[in-house]
Amino acid sequence: MAKKQFTMNNQQKQKYVELFTKALDEMEGANYQKPWVQPHQGKVMNYKHKKAYRGCNDFFLTLLCAINKWETPYFLTFEQISEMGLSLNVLTDKDGMAVLKDSGMPEFEKSFPVVKKLTSVYREHKQLTFDEYDALTDEEKQECRWRSALRIYPEFNLSQTNFAALYPDKWAAMTALPEHDYEQGTRDDVLERMIGGEWRCSIDFGGYKACYSPSKDSISLPKREAFKGDWQFYSTALHEMAHSTAPALKREQKGLFGSEDYAMEEFVAELTAASVCSILGIGKLLDENHIAYVQSWRKALTDDKDFIPRVIDQVQEATNYILRRYREVNESMETPLAIAA
């Protein structure tokens, strides 16, 4: 028998759209604030020259830092690593053991290609420095020829080297979190156990990005001390846990950033997190940060009359899945919490 879906008539649909739109209107001035802090490091750049990368290098290196949970945005070429007296780290497995090649030799950290455009200027077959070119007259400059070529340089993140071991004070300074007050809330022992290893997929900590990877079926979160408080930590963890229910609930995760499919999955995750937080007494069902987070989906909310019914059906499923697991973990504890049926 096919699973019964949440259904609404057109009048009910319109009322829900009006309800959410009114909430968005009332909090339109609310700006989404990231629930955690991170070091004031700025853009990805070459550590030696302190020169920021641009274009595709900026995009891919920033993404690489997030994926690998590297603690700094700084990169170096192999030559620069050698000049600074540094060495590459040996790759290790999940147990901290060195990864070995077939020859028995250790595997070292891998580089990432950085594309650089090299421009040269020539006059009468002689390559000029840019200072020499600037010193020419306008007529002489007309005689010059310019040549451009793309070159690829393998580069490594500072985290892939022994910099932290050689310069612990510098490393501590560049990776230190800004001072911030951590707002203590009511710790939930069941959620702590779920997030600590009793959820359906692995949850890893490190870096400064919260995400669920469908390909790896794993969740990444910043370290707890980077968050602004217990509620922000639980809410963020539950948002990603909601995403991770998709495989178990046969919910498709598709669509590019900005598409309606992407908006729906993010809406489902955010409202599921808000719903679970509210049920467990961790926070309000929809606070200013939740509303600010979904502001960008106003168009999908108003253009598609079936958007809300589909979202609510999926939020119910994801919420029930998380709460079922919550009850299972609670029942396995030596002293279970008293929770609502």
TORPA-648595 format. One record per residue (C-alpha): x, y, z; residue in three letters; residue number from 0. Coordinates in nm, 4 decimals, decimal comma, always signed. Example, Ala and Ser with C-alpha at 12.3 -4.5 7.8 and 13.67 -1.06 7.14 Angstrom:
! TORPA-648595
<px +1,2300	py -0,4500	pz +0,7800	r ala	k 0> $
<px +1,3670	py -0,1060	pz +0,7140	r ser	k 1> $
//
This chain:
! TORPA-648595
<px +0,0000	py +0,0000	pz +0,0000	r met	k 0> $
<px +0,1355	py +0,3412	pz -0,0922	r ala	k 1> $
<px +0,2309	py +0,5659	pz +0,1977	r lys	k 2> $
<px -0,0360	py +0,8224	pz +0,2811	r lys	k 3> $
<px +0,0866	py +1,1733	pz +0,2131	r gln	k 4> $
<px -0,0021	py +1,4963	pz +0,3914	r phe	k 5> $
<px -0,2724	py +1,6646	pz +0,1827	r thr	k 6> $
<px -0,4354	py +2,0076	pz +0,1843	r met	k 7> $
<px -0,7119	py +2,1659	pz -0,0109	r asn	k 8> $
<px -0,6417	py +2,4932	pz -0,1894	r asn	k 9> $
<px -0,7872	py +2,7017	pz +0,0926	r gln	k 10> $
<px -0,5637	py +2,5311	pz +0,3510	r gln	k 11> $
<px -0,2619	py +2,5694	pz +0,1265	r lys	k 12> $
<px -0,3234	py +2,9402	pz +0,0930	r gln	k 13> $
<px -0,3578	py +2,9814	pz +0,4711	r lys	k 14> $
<px -0,0222	py +2,8116	pz +0,5311	r tyr	k 15> $
<px +0,1439	py +3,0249	pz +0,2623	r val	k 16> $
<px -0,0016	py +3,3368	pz +0,4264	r glu	k 17> $
<px +0,1172	py +3,2198	pz +0,7690	r leu	k 18> $
<px +0,4781	py +3,1686	pz +0,6573	r phe	k 19> $
<px +0,4802	py +3,4824	pz +0,4442	r thr	k 20> $
<px +0,3528	py +3,6858	pz +0,7410	r lys	k 21> $
<px +0,6319	py +3,5462	pz +0,9587	r ala	k 22> $
<px +0,8854	py +3,6387	pz +0,6913	r leu	k 23> $
<px +0,7392	py +3,9889	pz +0,6624	r asp	k 24> $
<px +0,7478	py +4,0478	pz +1,0369	r glu	k 25> $
<px +1,1121	py +3,9463	pz +1,0605	r met	k 26> $
<px +1,2295	py +4,0803	pz +0,7247	r glu	k 27> $
<px +1,4937	py +4,2932	pz +0,8952	r gly	k 28> $
<px +1,6402	py +3,9936	pz +1,0761	r ala	k 29> $
<px +1,9778	py +3,8932	pz +0,9359	r asn	k 30> $
<px +2,0887	py +3,5325	pz +0,9506	r tyr	k 31> $
<px +2,3858	py +3,5034	pz +1,1848	r gln	k 32> $
<px +2,6195	py +3,2082	pz +1,1600	r lys	k 33> $
<px +2,5825	py +3,0017	pz +1,4807	r pro	k 34> $
<px +2,9582	py +2,9668	pz +1,5225	r trp	k 35> $
<px +3,2702	py +3,1828	pz +1,5053	r val	k 36> $
<px +3,5958	py +3,1232	pz +1,3217	r gln	k 37> $
<px +3,9457	py +3,2743	pz +1,3222	r pro	k 38> $
<px +3,9896	py +3,6113	pz +1,1516	r his	k 39> $
<px +4,1969	py +3,4677	pz +0,8685	r gln	k 40> $
<px +4,0490	py +3,6291	pz +0,5609	r gly	k 41> $
<px +4,0737	py +3,4909	pz +0,2091	r lys	k 42> $
<px +4,2887	py +3,1997	pz +0,0934	r val	k 43> $
<px +4,6364	py +3,3266	pz +0,0116	r met	k 44> $
<px +4,9995	py +3,2346	pz -0,0413	r asn	k 45> $
<px +5,1556	py +3,2365	pz +0,3048	r tyr	k 46> $
<px +5,4984	py +3,3616	pz +0,1964	r lys	k 47> $
<px +5,3825	py +3,6495	pz -0,0228	r his	k 48> $
<px +5,0565	py +3,7201	pz +0,1691	r lys	k 49> $
<px +4,8886	py +3,7530	pz -0,1692	r lys	k 50> $
<px +4,5243	py +3,6443	pz -0,1984	r ala	k 51> $
<px +4,4226	py +3,4044	pz -0,4738	r tyr	k 52> $
<px +4,1622	py +3,5132	pz -0,7254	r arg	k 53> $
<px +3,9133	py +3,3585	pz -0,9654	r gly	k 54> $
<px +3,8881	py +2,9807	pz -0,9800	r cys	k 55> $
<px +4,1861	py +2,9424	pz -0,7441	r asn	k 56> $
<px +3,9994	py +3,1352	pz -0,4742	r asp	k 57> $
<px +3,6866	py +2,9209	pz -0,5184	r phe	k 58> $
<px +3,8535	py +2,5801	pz -0,5285	r phe	k 59> $
<px +4,1061	py +2,6449	pz -0,2501	r leu	k 60> $
<px +3,8312	py +2,7785	pz -0,0221	r thr	k 61> $
<px +3,6250	py +2,4670	pz -0,0964	r leu	k 62> $
<px +3,9296	py +2,2481	pz -0,0360	r leu	k 63> $
<px +3,9861	py +2,4057	pz +0,3063	r cys	k 64> $
<px +3,6259	py +2,3291	pz +0,4036	r ala	k 65> $
<px +3,6332	py +1,9688	pz +0,2780	r ile	k 66> $
<px +3,9632	py +1,8871	pz +0,4490	r asn	k 67> $
<px +3,8846	py +2,0856	pz +0,7671	r lys	k 68> $
<px +4,2157	py +2,2710	pz +0,7366	r trp	k 69> $
<px +4,2559	py +2,5300	pz +1,0086	r glu	k 70> $
<px +4,4279	py +2,7978	pz +0,8006	r thr	k 71> $
<px +4,3681	py +2,9499	pz +0,4558	r pro	k 72> $
<px +4,7412	py +2,9631	pz +0,3793	r tyr	k 73> $
<px +4,9145	py +2,7770	pz +0,0955	r phe	k 74> $
<px +5,2758	py +2,7218	pz -0,0113	r leu	k 75> $
<px +5,4569	py +2,5709	pz -0,3079	r thr	k 76> $
<px +5,6924	py +2,2803	pz -0,2407	r phe	k 77> $
<px +5,9896	py +2,5128	pz -0,3023	r glu	k 78> $
<px +5,8569	py +2,7621	pz -0,0457	r gln	k 79> $
<px +5,8066	py +2,4788	pz +0,2050	r ile	k 80> $
<px +6,1699	py +2,3786	pz +0,1599	r ser	k 81> $
<px +6,2936	py +2,7394	pz +0,1819	r glu	k 82> $
<px +6,1136	py +2,7808	pz +0,5150	r met	k 83> $
<px +6,2698	py +2,4638	pz +0,6542	r gly	k 84> $
<px +5,9347	py +2,2860	pz +0,6711	r leu	k 85> $
<px +5,8425	py +1,9346	pz +0,5656	r ser	k 86> $
<px +5,5220	py +1,7672	pz +0,4503	r leu	k 87> $
<px +5,3225	py +1,5537	pz +0,6910	r asn	k 88> $
<px +5,2880	py +1,1806	pz +0,6403	r val	k 89> $
<px +4,9353	py +1,0727	pz +0,5489	r leu	k 90> $
<px +4,7571	py +0,8750	pz +0,8212	r thr	k 91> $
<px +4,4480	py +0,6546	pz +0,8239	r asp	k 92> $
<px +4,1435	py +0,6917	pz +1,0515	r lys	k 93> $
<px +4,3337	py +0,5123	pz +1,3298	r asp	k 94> $
<px +4,6267	py +0,7536	pz +1,3081	r gly	k 95> $
<px +4,8580	py +0,4994	pz +1,1435	r met	k 96> $
<px +5,0927	py +0,6045	pz +0,8626	r ala	k 97> $
<px +4,9694	py +0,5203	pz +0,5119	r val	k 98> $
<px +5,2349	py +0,3210	pz +0,3253	r leu	k 99> $
<px +5,3022	py +0,2758	pz -0,0460	r lys	k 100> $
<px +5,3441	py -0,0709	pz -0,1995	r asp	k 101> $
<px +5,7182	py -0,0204	pz -0,1536	r ser	k 102> $
<px +5,6685	py +0,0228	pz +0,2201	r gly	k 103> $
<px +5,7618	py +0,3910	pz +0,2100	r met	k 104> $
<px +5,5230	py +0,6416	pz +0,3718	r pro	k 105> $
<px +5,2735	py +0,8419	pz +0,1678	r glu	k 106> $
<px +5,2998	py +1,2185	pz +0,2092	r phe	k 107> $
<px +5,0346	py +1,4886	pz +0,1818	r glu	k 108> $
<px +4,9069	py +1,5550	pz -0,1703	r lys	k 109> $
<px +4,9214	py +1,8903	pz -0,3480	r ser	k 110> $
<px +4,6458	py +2,0805	pz -0,5271	r phe	k 111> $
<px +4,7072	py +2,2514	pz -0,8648	r pro	k 112> $
<px +4,7016	py +2,6330	pz -0,8593	r val	k 113> $
<px +4,6758	py +2,8013	pz -1,1996	r val	k 114> $
<px +4,8769	py +3,1188	pz -1,2509	r lys	k 115> $
<px +4,8868	py +3,3495	pz -1,5499	r lys	k 116> $
<px +5,2391	py +3,4622	pz -1,6306	r leu	k 117> $
<px +5,2802	py +3,7761	pz -1,8401	r thr	k 118> $
<px +5,6069	py +3,8814	pz -2,0037	r ser	k 119> $
<px +5,7029	py +4,1864	pz -2,2112	r val	k 120> $
<px +5,9649	py +4,1848	pz -2,4886	r tyr	k 121> $
<px +6,1422	py +4,4550	pz -2,6919	r arg	k 122> $
<px +6,3658	py +4,3519	pz -2,9780	r glu	k 123> $
<px +6,3751	py +3,9896	pz -2,8557	r his	k 124> $
<px +6,4837	py +4,0972	pz -2,5094	r lys	k 125> $
<px +6,2623	py +4,0275	pz -2,2094	r gln	k 126> $
<px +6,2156	py +4,3370	pz -1,9952	r leu	k 127> $
<px +6,1390	py +4,3707	pz -1,6297	r thr	k 128> $
<px +5,8256	py +4,5712	pz -1,5537	r phe	k 129> $
<px +6,0449	py +4,8501	pz -1,4126	r asp	k 130> $
<px +6,2376	py +4,8633	pz -1,7413	r glu	k 131> $
<px +5,9089	py +4,8749	pz -1,9323	r tyr	k 132> $
<px +5,7796	py +5,1620	pz -1,7156	r asp	k 133> $
<px +6,0963	py +5,3594	pz -1,7906	r ala	k 134> $
<px +6,0358	py +5,3480	pz -2,1696	r leu	k 135> $
<px +5,8865	py +5,6335	pz -2,3669	r thr	k 136> $
<px +5,5390	py +5,5984	pz -2,5143	r asp	k 137> $
<px +5,6915	py +5,5422	pz -2,8584	r glu	k 138> $
<px +5,9235	py +5,2687	pz -2,7267	r glu	k 139> $
<px +5,6360	py +5,0979	pz -2,5483	r lys	k 140> $
<px +5,4564	py +5,0724	pz -2,8812	r gln	k 141> $
<px +5,7432	py +4,8535	pz -3,0044	r glu	k 142> $
<px +5,6993	py +4,6018	pz -2,7225	r cys	k 143> $
<px +5,5255	py +4,2655	pz -2,7454	r arg	k 144> $
<px +5,3341	py +4,1008	pz -2,4616	r trp	k 145> $
<px +5,3087	py +3,7287	pz -2,4037	r arg	k 146> $
<px +5,0878	py +3,5429	pz -2,1573	r ser	k 147> $
<px +5,1007	py +3,1797	pz -2,0529	r ala	k 148> $
<px +4,9246	py +2,9658	pz -1,7936	r leu	k 149> $
<px +5,1346	py +2,7625	pz -1,5571	r arg	k 150> $
<px +5,0241	py +2,5139	pz -1,2930	r ile	k 151> $
<px +5,1935	py +2,5123	pz -0,9537	r tyr	k 152> $
<px +5,1324	py +2,2280	pz -0,7061	r pro	k 153> $
<px +5,0604	py +2,3891	pz -0,3687	r glu	k 154> $
<px +4,9974	py +2,2648	pz -0,0156	r phe	k 155> $
<px +4,8004	py +2,4027	pz +0,2763	r asn	k 156> $
<px +5,0051	py +2,5060	pz +0,5792	r leu	k 157> $
<px +4,8112	py +2,2408	pz +0,7750	r ser	k 158> $
<px +4,9753	py +1,9743	pz +0,5569	r gln	k 159> $
<px +5,3188	py +2,0670	pz +0,6899	r thr	k 160> $
<px +5,4929	py +2,0482	pz +1,0278	r asn	k 161> $
<px +5,4534	py +2,4258	pz +1,0755	r phe	k 162> $
<px +5,2342	py +2,3753	pz +1,3859	r ala	k 163> $
<px +5,4984	py +2,1553	pz +1,5499	r ala	k 164> $
<px +5,7873	py +2,3920	pz +1,4700	r leu	k 165> $
<px +5,6051	py +2,7162	pz +1,5517	r tyr	k 166> $
<px +5,3329	py +2,6324	pz +1,8084	r pro	k 167> $
<px +5,2929	py +2,9940	pz +1,9248	r asp	k 168> $
<px +5,2425	py +3,1259	pz +1,5707	r lys	k 169> $
<px +5,0065	py +2,8400	pz +1,4944	r trp	k 170> $
<px +4,8017	py +2,9054	pz +1,8085	r ala	k 171> $
<px +4,7759	py +3,2759	pz +1,7204	r ala	k 172> $
<px +4,6601	py +3,2170	pz +1,3632	r met	k 173> $
<px +4,4029	py +2,9501	pz +1,4566	r thr	k 174> $
<px +4,2685	py +3,1146	pz +1,7745	r ala	k 175> $
<px +3,8943	py +3,1740	pz +1,7836	r leu	k 176> $
<px +3,7728	py +3,5303	pz +1,8499	r pro	k 177> $
<px +3,6626	py +3,5854	pz +2,2065	r glu	k 178> $
<px +3,2945	py +3,5101	pz +2,2397	r his	k 179> $
<px +3,0482	py +3,4229	pz +2,5116	r asp	k 180> $
<px +2,9185	py +3,0665	pz +2,4989	r tyr	k 181> $
<px +2,5564	py +3,0723	pz +2,6089	r glu	k 182> $
<px +2,4996	py +2,7721	pz +2,8324	r gln	k 183> $
<px +2,1664	py +2,6004	pz +2,7929	r gly	k 184> $
<px +2,0123	py +2,2792	pz +2,9215	r thr	k 185> $
<px +2,2348	py +1,9965	pz +2,8055	r arg	k 186> $
<px +2,0382	py +1,7077	pz +2,6554	r asp	k 187> $
<px +2,2124	py +1,3806	pz +2,7427	r asp	k 188> $
<px +2,0299	py +1,1851	pz +2,4728	r val	k 189> $
<px +2,1207	py +1,4314	pz +2,1979	r leu	k 190> $
<px +2,4784	py +1,4342	pz +2,3264	r glu	k 191> $
<px +2,4968	py +1,0577	pz +2,2765	r arg	k 192> $
<px +2,3332	py +1,0733	pz +1,9335	r met	k 193> $
<px +2,5726	py +1,3428	pz +1,8125	r ile	k 194> $
<px +2,8638	py +1,1672	pz +1,9831	r gly	k 195> $
<px +2,8283	py +0,8470	pz +1,7834	r gly	k 196> $
<px +2,4777	py +0,6980	pz +1,8069	r glu	k 197> $
<px +2,3277	py +0,8582	pz +1,4971	r trp	k 198> $
<px +2,2666	py +0,6762	pz +1,1679	r arg	k 199> $
<px +2,5845	py +0,8174	pz +1,0104	r cys	k 200> $
<px +2,9171	py +0,9463	pz +1,1371	r ser	k 201> $
<px +2,9451	py +1,3026	pz +1,2715	r ile	k 202> $
<px +3,2958	py +1,4519	pz +1,2550	r asp	k 203> $
<px +3,4204	py +1,7750	pz +1,4093	r phe	k 204> $
<px +3,6749	py +2,0228	pz +1,2746	r gly	k 205> $
<px +3,7033	py +2,3081	pz +1,0285	r gly	k 206> $
<px +3,4517	py +2,5889	pz +1,0019	r tyr	k 207> $
<px +3,1735	py +2,4463	pz +0,7877	r lys	k 208> $
<px +2,8587	py +2,2511	pz +0,8761	r ala	k 209> $
<px +2,7433	py +2,0133	pz +0,6037	r cys	k 210> $
<px +2,6070	py +1,6697	pz +0,5196	r tyr	k 211> $
<px +2,7851	py +1,4802	pz +0,2413	r ser	k 212> $
<px +2,5443	py +1,2441	pz +0,0573	r pro	k 213> $
<px +2,8348	py +1,0747	pz -0,1245	r ser	k 214> $
<px +3,0141	py +0,9937	pz +0,2033	r lys	k 215> $
<px +2,6933	py +0,9716	pz +0,4080	r asp	k 216> $
<px +2,8608	py +1,1693	pz +0,6843	r ser	k 217> $
<px +2,8157	py +1,4986	pz +0,8694	r ile	k 218> $
<px +3,0837	py +1,7606	pz +0,9374	r ser	k 219> $
<px +3,0462	py +2,0207	pz +1,2124	r leu	k 220> $
<px +3,2753	py +2,2884	pz +1,3561	r pro	k 221> $
<px +3,4180	py +2,2101	pz +1,6996	r lys	k 222> $
<px +3,1703	py +2,2707	pz +1,9782	r arg	k 223> $
<px +3,3738	py +2,5530	pz +2,1325	r glu	k 224> $
<px +3,3366	py +2,7495	pz +1,8085	r ala	k 225> $
<px +2,9581	py +2,7739	pz +1,8550	r phe	k 226> $
<px +2,7894	py +3,0642	pz +2,0301	r lys	k 227> $
<px +2,5913	py +2,8432	pz +2,2647	r gly	k 228> $
<px +2,4246	py +2,5084	pz +2,3290	r asp	k 229> $
<px +2,1093	py +2,5982	pz +2,1344	r trp	k 230> $
<px +2,3114	py +2,7023	pz +1,8294	r gln	k 231> $
<px +2,5120	py +2,3797	pz +1,8507	r phe	k 232> $
<px +2,2070	py +2,1526	pz +1,8783	r tyr	k 233> $
<px +2,0134	py +2,3435	pz +1,6114	r ser	k 234> $
<px +2,3002	py +2,3211	pz +1,3624	r thr	k 235> $
<px +2,3621	py +1,9528	pz +1,4367	r ala	k 236> $
<px +1,9918	py +1,8733	pz +1,3955	r leu	k 237> $
<px +1,9792	py +2,0656	pz +1,0651	r his	k 238> $
<px +2,2515	py +1,8416	pz +0,9217	r glu	k 239> $
<px +2,0994	py +1,5315	pz +1,0860	r met	k 240> $
<px +1,7721	py +1,6191	pz +0,9100	r ala	k 241> $
<px +1,9578	py +1,6274	pz +0,5762	r his	k 242> $
<px +2,1077	py +1,2866	pz +0,6589	r ser	k 243> $
<px +1,7624	py +1,1261	pz +0,6992	r thr	k 244> $
<px +1,7170	py +1,1477	pz +0,3209	r ala	k 245> $
<px +1,8670	py +0,8039	pz +0,2364	r pro	k 246> $
<px +1,6618	py +0,6272	pz +0,5044	r ala	k 247> $
<px +1,3401	py +0,8068	pz +0,4058	r leu	k 248> $
<px +1,4039	py +0,7725	pz +0,0305	r lys	k 249> $
<px +1,3924	py +1,1518	pz -0,0042	r arg	k 250> $
<px +1,5655	py +1,2821	pz -0,3151	r glu	k 251> $
<px +1,8414	py +1,5377	pz -0,2626	r gln	k 252> $
<px +1,8862	py +1,7147	pz -0,5911	r lys	k 253> $
<px +1,8938	py +2,0579	pz -0,7444	r gly	k 254> $
<px +2,1561	py +2,3264	pz -0,7748	r leu	k 255> $
<px +2,1935	py +2,6157	pz -0,5330	r phe	k 256> $
<px +1,9056	py +2,8575	pz -0,5901	r gly	k 257> $
<px +1,6723	py +2,5995	pz -0,7458	r ser	k 258> $
<px +1,3345	py +2,5065	pz -0,5964	r glu	k 259> $
<px +1,4553	py +2,1517	pz -0,5212	r asp	k 260> $
<px +1,7525	py +2,2926	pz -0,3311	r tyr	k 261> $
<px +1,5245	py +2,5361	pz -0,1493	r ala	k 262> $
<px +1,2871	py +2,2564	pz -0,0496	r met	k 263> $
<px +1,5601	py +2,0340	pz +0,0966	r glu	k 264> $
<px +1,7052	py +2,3250	pz +0,2940	r glu	k 265> $
<px +1,3577	py +2,4276	pz +0,4092	r phe	k 266> $
<px +1,2899	py +2,0686	pz +0,5225	r val	k 267> $
<px +1,6179	py +2,0547	pz +0,7156	r ala	k 268> $
<px +1,5694	py +2,3929	pz +0,8830	r glu	k 269> $
<px +1,2062	py +2,3373	pz +0,9823	r leu	k 270> $
<px +1,2869	py +1,9843	pz +1,1044	r thr	k 271> $
<px +1,5646	py +2,1224	pz +1,3253	r ala	k 272> $
<px +1,3305	py +2,3934	pz +1,4552	r ala	k 273> $
<px +1,0553	py +2,1379	pz +1,5183	r ser	k 274> $
<px +1,2794	py +1,8943	pz +1,7087	r val	k 275> $
<px +1,4316	py +2,1793	pz +1,9120	r cys	k 276> $
<px +1,0825	py +2,2959	pz +2,0056	r ser	k 277> $
<px +0,9601	py +1,9447	pz +2,0984	r ile	k 278> $
<px +1,2671	py +1,8803	pz +2,3142	r leu	k 279> $
<px +1,2393	py +2,2218	pz +2,4792	r gly	k 280> $
<px +1,5688	py +2,3478	pz +2,3370	r ile	k 281> $
<px +1,4332	py +2,6542	pz +2,1572	r gly	k 282> $
<px +1,1323	py +2,8165	pz +1,9928	r lys	k 283> $
<px +0,9694	py +2,6578	pz +1,6886	r leu	k 284> $
<px +1,0639	py +2,9523	pz +1,4669	r leu	k 285> $
<px +1,2994	py +3,2109	pz +1,6096	r asp	k 286> $
<px +1,4511	py +3,5080	pz +1,4265	r glu	k 287> $
<px +1,7498	py +3,3100	pz +1,3007	r asn	k 288> $
<px +1,5345	py +3,0326	pz +1,1534	r his	k 289> $
<px +1,3166	py +3,2900	pz +0,9772	r ile	k 290> $
<px +1,6166	py +3,4864	pz +0,8492	r ala	k 291> $
<px +1,7634	py +3,1607	pz +0,7163	r tyr	k 292> $
<px +1,4574	py +3,0891	pz +0,5008	r val	k 293> $
<px +1,4051	py +3,4445	pz +0,3720	r gln	k 294> $
<px +1,5652	py +3,3554	pz +0,0385	r ser	k 295> $
<px +1,2928	py +3,0976	pz -0,0303	r trp	k 296> $
<px +1,0043	py +3,3407	pz -0,0308	r arg	k 297> $
<px +0,9641	py +3,3024	pz -0,4100	r lys	k 298> $
<px +0,9269	py +2,9242	pz -0,3990	r ala	k 299> $
<px +0,6867	py +2,9645	pz -0,1080	r leu	k 300> $
<px +0,4547	py +3,1968	pz -0,2976	r thr	k 301> $
<px +0,4947	py +3,0704	pz -0,6567	r asp	k 302> $
<px +0,4230	py +2,7008	pz -0,5961	r asp	k 303> $
<px +0,1000	py +2,6273	pz -0,4053	r lys	k 304> $
<px +0,2184	py +2,2679	pz -0,3438	r asp	k 305> $
<px +0,5530	py +2,3751	pz -0,1956	r phe	k 306> $
<px +0,4226	py +2,3982	pz +0,1641	r ile	k 307> $
<px +0,2273	py +2,0671	pz +0,1631	r pro	k 308> $
<px +0,5303	py +1,8806	pz +0,0266	r arg	k 309> $
<px +0,7587	py +2,0472	pz +0,2779	r val	k 310> $
<px +0,5301	py +1,9703	pz +0,5720	r ile	k 311> $
<px +0,5017	py +1,6041	pz +0,4725	r asp	k 312> $
<px +0,8800	py +1,5695	pz +0,4543	r gln	k 313> $
<px +0,9350	py +1,7672	pz +0,7767	r val	k 314> $
<px +0,6957	py +1,5335	pz +0,9569	r gln	k 315> $
<px +0,8820	py +1,2284	pz +0,8305	r glu	k 316> $
<px +1,2273	py +1,3658	pz +0,9170	r ala	k 317> $
<px +1,1121	py +1,4867	pz +1,2608	r thr	k 318> $
<px +0,9555	py +1,1504	pz +1,3429	r asn	k 319> $
<px +1,2707	py +0,9683	pz +1,2289	r tyr	k 320> $
<px +1,4932	py +1,1776	pz +1,4576	r ile	k 321> $
<px +1,2552	py +1,1443	pz +1,7531	r leu	k 322> $
<px +1,2276	py +0,7655	pz +1,7050	r arg	k 323> $
<px +1,6031	py +0,7413	pz +1,7251	r arg	k 324> $
<px +1,5974	py +0,9771	pz +2,0234	r tyr	k 325> $
<px +1,3626	py +0,7403	pz +2,2072	r arg	k 326> $
<px +1,5743	py +0,4348	pz +2,1158	r glu	k 327> $
<px +1,8897	py +0,5957	pz +2,2515	r val	k 328> $
<px +1,7047	py +0,7150	pz +2,5613	r asn	k 329> $
<px +1,5737	py +0,3648	pz +2,6343	r glu	k 330> $
<px +1,9271	py +0,2235	pz +2,6063	r ser	k 331> $
<px +2,0581	py +0,4599	pz +2,8747	r met	k 332> $
<px +2,1118	py +0,3411	pz +3,2304	r glu	k 333> $
<px +1,8872	py +0,6194	pz +3,3610	r thr	k 334> $
<px +1,6421	py +0,7124	pz +3,0821	r pro	k 335> $
<px +1,5008	py +1,0640	pz +3,0696	r leu	k 336> $
<px +1,1298	py +1,1160	pz +3,1202	r ala	k 337> $
<px +1,0098	py +1,2211	pz +2,7756	r ile	k 338> $
<px +0,6707	py +1,2641	pz +2,6150	r ala	k 339> $
<px +0,5287	py +0,9624	pz +2,4364	r ala	k 340> $
//
